[in-house]
């Protein structure tokens, strides 16, 4: 799916997850592991197209957080092994 994104979107995601990956690599110092990072940024990345109730929003946020965590943990495989070299 990532390879089907428009080039500009893919570049943005590579850079975003490059930064997030770098932060996660220092989790021993900053306590921001993939799970914590995902909880912080997931609500700002994807959301439901129309307002729903609190229960549905909570379920949606959890699903998005799991997706973001997966992207963080596998960023090298998904966005290329050289993701750390972007910086």
C-alpha positions in Angstrom: 0.0 0.0 0.0 2.8 2.4 0.8 4.2 2.0 -2.7 0.8 3.0 -4.1 0.9 6.4 -2.4 1.7 9.6 -4.5 5.4 10.4 -4.4 5.0 13.5 -2.2 3.0 11.5 0.4 5.6 8.7 0.4 8.4 11.2 0.9 6.6 12.9 3.8 5.9 9.5 5.5 9.5 8.4 5.1 10.7 11.6 6.7 8.1 11.5 9.5 8.8 7.9 10.3 12.5 8.5 10.0 12.2 11.1 12.9 9.9 8.8 14.9 12.3 5.9 14.4 15.2 8.0 15.6 13.2 9.0 18.7 12.2 5.3 19.3 15.9 4.3 19.0 16.6 6.4 22.1 13.7 5.0 24.2 16.1 3.9 26.9 16.7 7.6 27.6 13.4 9.3 26.6 11.0 6.4 27.5 9.3 6.9 24.1 9.0 3.4 22.7 7.0 2.6 19.6 3.8 2.1 21.7 4.1 5.4 23.5 4.9 7.3 20.3 2.0 5.6 18.5 -0.4 6.7 21.3 0.8 10.3 21.0 0.7 10.7 17.2 -2.0 8.3 16.0 -4.9 10.6 16.8 -3.4 13.2 14.5 -2.7 10.9 11.6 -6.0 9.3 10.8 -9.5 9.8 12.0 -13.0 8.9 11.1 -14.6 10.9 8.3 -17.7 11.9 10.3 -18.3 12.5 14.0 -19.3 9.4 15.9 -19.8 8.5 19.5 -17.0 8.3 22.0 -17.0 4.5 22.0 -16.5 4.3 18.2 -13.8 7.0 18.3 -12.0 5.1 21.1 -12.0 1.9 19.0 -10.8 3.8 16.0 -8.0 5.5 17.8 -6.8 2.1 19.2 -6.7 0.6 15.7 -4.8 3.6 14.3 -2.4 3.5 17.2 -1.7 -0.2 16.5 -1.1 0.6 12.8 1.3 3.5 13.7 3.1 1.2 16.2 3.5 -1.4 13.4 4.9 1.3 11.0 7.3 2.5 13.7 8.6 -0.9 14.6 9.0 -1.9 10.9 9.9 1.4 9.4 13.2 0.1 8.0 11.4 -2.7 6.1 8.5 -0.5 5.0 10.2 2.7 4.0 13.7 1.4 3.2 16.6 0.4 5.3 18.3 3.7 4.8 15.5 5.6 6.7 18.0 6.6 9.5 20.3 8.2 6.9 17.6 10.8 6.0 19.0 12.9 8.8 
